[in-house]
């Protein structure tokens, strides 16, 4: 590797980790100390995110240095340093489990580099196996993950309405709810006797109406109306963040301790001032979630395969454009392994087109999701880009072998010697 890259790649990976872990998160206070407890709210999501976070650093360092044990130890110290600094960063949570899984991620990165000769330049059988596995995993993540992002409320759940409730991780709302209902079912700020009927209404996307008096402006997510079950798990949320409306319905992913994205409707509450009476109505219409604020409707498509990155770590305050870029980039990256081991151009075309069609129509068939051609194109582009990348690597490798062979022939050829 070029000596410049040996320095640049680890530095870039280290700075990326800093950017993702030390930026303040809202107005919440810093953690009080290093926690030794496992985060059960989004435990599996945290495990995967922490492993992936340090995987790239482990790869970069292993390509620059042969000292594997030293690299893993250095990454563990680096992770510990970040967790200590997070104690002073608003909204950040410091945990011993983060250090453990960061270190495992770095070790996995080192292992990938040390064994690259086996999987990078293996035979046809290895290429077929890895290519098939890469495609299967990518489709499972996108289509299976998209399915996990859809609503799910237990049939036997006992549900409770909450009007502008206090929440330790949300900004208090100082407004006042006047009424909440869905159809003829009233939704008071206490246990809802007809929980099964409410569950059916939420799962069917029936309108939920909330009438409230607006409080002073808030910065950060503030709940207006929520529904929880008897185990204190959030089932539904209608909230406000500045002028934005935030909607959330419990997703299947929460059953696996994965994260879930919300539906953020920019400027839905624009023009609402303290003391105004607001009529808000939330519902699902086909492949969209909508919120009407005093008669003005705002809608957003239900989550698509590109949103499956949010199962690991979701950043609500990213702009809509940033989330679109993140979704398209995610699709491009996770389909790279599916195309990297393809040996035939015609097979690459077939798999790319078939994958694009699966991403295009799969959501509609599996969960009545949106049809997004851009996501289908990015998935196919990931396969095509990886195929071209592999062809380039093989071409460079063949050229180096040819040059080395010519040099050896020139040295060993007796007839070529000057006598």
N, C-alpha and C positions, 0 to 999 in steps of 0.2 A: 504494500500500500504506500502511496505517496506520503512522505513525512508530514506534509501540511495537513492531510486528511486525518492522520493519526492524532493530531492535536485538535483539529476543528470539530470532528464528530463528537468526541466525549464532551467538549466544552458546550457544543450546541445542545446535546442531550441533557446536560446538567442545568443549563439555563432554562430549557423547556420545563423541567421538573420544578424549578423555582417559580416560573410563571404560573404553573398550574396549582401550586400548593401554598404559596405565600401571599397571594392577592386577597385582601379583606373580602369577606362575604357578608354584605349588608351591614346593619347597625347592631348586630348581636354582640354581646361582650365576649372577650377572649375566654378560652377554656381556663378553668381554675387549676388544673394540674394534669399531668400525664395519666391517662386512664389505663387501667389494666383489664378493662372489660371489653368483651367483643360486642360490636355494634349490631344489635338484633334488628334495628329498623331497616337497614339496607345492607345486611351483613355480607351476603354473597356478592353483591355489587361492589362493596368496598374491597373484598378479597381480590376479585378479578381486576378492578381498577388499579389497585396497588401493585399487583404483579406486573401488569402491562406497563405501568408507569416507569418502572425501573428495568424492564426488559431491554429497552433501547439503549439505556446507559450501559448495561452489562455487555451487550453486543459491541457497542462502540469501543469500550475499554479493552475487551478481549481481542479485537482486531488490532489494537495498538500495542498490546503487551501480552507476553506469554505467561505472566504470573497470575494464574487463575485464583488461587486462594487469597492473594493480596487484593485482587479486584473485588471479590465478594466481601472481604472484611472492610475495604474502603467504602463500598456502597452501604454497608450496614452503618458505619460511622456517619456517612453523609445523610442517611435517612434519620438517624437519631438527632443530628444537628437541626434538620428541618422541623422535626416534631417539637424540639425545645423552642425554636424560634416561633412556631405557631402558637405557643402559649401567650404571646403578646400580640397576636394578629386577630382583630375582631372577626367573629363568625367562624373561626377555625377550631377544629377539634383534634386534640393530640392523643394518640393511642399507641400502646405497645404493639398491638396487632398490626398497625401500619408498618412499623419497623420490621416485623417478622416477614410480612408478605412482600415488602419492598426488597428485602434481602433475597427472598426466594425468587423474585422476578429477575434480579441481577444474576443470580446463579443460573437460572434458565437461559438467560442471554449468553452467558459464558459457554454453557453446554452447547447451544446452537452453533456457535462459532467453532468450537473445538471438534464438532462432529460434521462440519459442513461438507467435507470430502465425500462422506457416505451418501448424503441425500442430494447434494448439488450436482455431482457427476456420476450418479449411479446408472445402472443399466436401464433397459426399456421397461422391465418389470417394476423397478423402483419408481420410475417416472409415472407409469400408469397408476400405481397404487397411491402415490402422493397427489397426483392430479385429481384422481377420483375423490380422495379424502378431502382435498381442498375445496372442491366443488360442493360436496355434500355438506361440509361444515358451513360454507358461505350461505347456501340455501337454507340450512337449518337456522342460522342466525337471523337472516332477513325475513323469511316467511314465518318461521317458528317464533322469532322474536316479535314480529308484527302482531302475531296472534296473541302473544302474552301482553301486549299493550292495550288490549281491548277490555271493556268493563267486566267485572266479576264480583258479585256480592253473594255470600253464602245464603242458601235457601232458608236456613234455620236461624239466621242472624236476628238478634233483638236490636232494633234501631232507636237512636235517640236524636232528636233535633237539638241544635244549639244555635242561639241567636247571639251573634257577635261575641263568641266566647274568648276568654283569655287563653293564650297559648304561649308556652315558653320560647318557641322559635319563630313567633310571628309578632308583628307590630300590633299593639292594642288598638281596637277600633272604638272610638268614643261616640259613635252614632247610636241609633236606636231602631230595632226592628219592630214594625207594627203588626205584620201578619206574614205567614208563610203557608202555602198549601200547594197540592197537586190535584187538580180536579176538585172533587168534593172532600178529599182527605186533608184535614188540617195538620200542620206540622209545627206543633208547639215546641218550646225550648225545654223539653223533658222527654221521657220515654214515649215512643209512638206505639200505641196499642195495636194498630193494624200494620205491623212491620212487613208482613208478607206482601200486602197490597202495595206498600211503598217500594219494596224491592222490585216488584214486577214493573212498577211505573218507571223506576230509574233505568232498569235494564232495557225497557222498551223505548227509552228516550222521550217519555211523556213530559210535557211542560211542568216546570217547578217555578212557582211564582213567589217572589219575596218583595214586600213593600217595606221600605225603611226610610228613616230620616238620616241624611248624610251628616257625618261628623266632620271635624277639621281634617285638612289634608294629611295624608299618611305617606311615609317613605318606607318602602318595604312591604311585603305581603301582609295584608290585614284581613282577617275573616269577617264576612258579613253573615253568612249562613252556612252551617256545616251539619253533616249527619255522621254520627259515629255508631259503632256497634258496641255490644256489651263488653268486649275486650279492649275498648278504647282505640280501635283502629278506625282511621278516617275512611268513610265510604264516599262522601261527596263534599265538595267545597265550592262556594261562590265567594270570591274575595276581590279585594281592590288593592292595587299597587300604584300609587300616584294617580294617573288618569287611566291606567290599564285595568281591564277586568281579567281575573284569573279563575279558570274553571278546572275542576279536577274530579274525576270519578275513579274510584278504586279499580286498578287494573289487575289482571291475572298475575303480572310480574311480582306484585307485592306478596303473593303466596310463596314465592321462592326467595324472598328477601332481596329482590332486585329493585332498582330504582324505577321511577316512572316519570315521564314528562307531564306538564300541565298543558292547558290550552290558554294562551295569553292573547287577549284581544286588545290591540293597541288603541288608546284614546276612546275606549267605550264609555268611560265616565267623564270625558272632557266636558267642561261647562257646568258640571255639578258642583255646587258650593255648599258650605256648611249651612244646615237647616233646611235644605231642599228635600222634598218628599220624592222618593225615587221608586218607580215600579220596574222591577227587574224580572225577566222571565228566561229561564234556561231550558233548552230542549235539544234533542238530536233529530236532525232531518237527513235521513239517508247516510251519506258519507261525510256529514258535517255536524259539529257542535256549534250551537248558536246561543247568543244572549241578546235579548231585547232590553234596551234601557229607555224607558219612557217612550216606547214605540219605535225606536231606531234599532234595527237589527245588525248584529255583528257576528260573523261566522268564521270558522276555521275548519279545514278538512281533518278528519280523524287521522290518527297517526299511521304512517305508511312504513314500508320496509326500511327506508332510509333513516327513520327515527330510532332504529334499534340501538344506536350508540348511546341513547339516553337510558338504556337499561343499566349501564355501568355508572355513569355520572352525568347528571343533568344540571345545566346552568340556566335557570329560568330567565335571568336578566340579559342574556345574549339577544341581540336584535334578531328580527325575523330573517333578514338577509344572512346574518352570521349562521343561524341555525340551518338555513338552506344549504349554505356552503359546507357546513359540517356534515350534513346528511349525505350530500353528493360525494364528498371526499371519502366518507366512511364506506360507501358502496364501492367506490373505486378500489380502495385499499383491501377490503376483505375478499374481493374476487381476484386479486392478483395471484394468490397461490393456485387457483384453479387453472390459470392459463400458463403458469410458468413452466410446467413440465410437459406441455403438449409438444409433440414432435412433428405434427402434420398441419400444414396451413389450412387444408380443407376441414380437418377436424376442429381446428380452432374456430373457424367461421361457424360451423354447425353448433358448437357448444356456446359460442357467444350469442348467436341469434336465439337459441333455445332458452338460454338463461335470461336474456332480455324479455322474451315473451312471458316467462314464469314470473318475473318481477312486475311485469305490466298487468297481467290478468290474475295472478295469484291472490292479491289482496281482495279483489272483488269477489272471488269465489270463496275465500276462507272466512272473511269477516266483513263483507260489504264495504271494503275500503276503497280509497280513491284510485283512479287510474292515472299514473304520473309517468309520461313518456321519458322525462328527463332522468328519472331514477333507473328506468330500464336501460337507457343509453349508457349511463355511468357504469352499471354492472357489466354490460357487454364490453365497454371500453377498458375496464379493469382486466378482463380476460385477454383482450387484444394487446394491451400495453405489456402485460407480463410475457405473452408469447414473443413479442418483438424483443423484449429485454433478454429473454433466454437465447434467442437467435443471435443477438449481438454478442452475448457472452461466449457462446459456442464458436462464433466466428473469430473473435479475438483469441480464444484459446487455441483454435486451429492454426491461426496465423503465427502465434508464438512457437507452436510445435514445429511448423514448417521452417521458420527462421533458425531455430535451434538445430534442426536436422541438417540444414545446409551448412551451418558452421562446423558441425561434427564431420560431415563429408569432406569439407575443404581441408580439415586438419588431418584426417585419416587416409586421404587418397594418395597412394604412392606415386601414381602417374602424374600427379599434379605438382610433385616436388621438383624444384630446380636443381638439377644435378650439375 
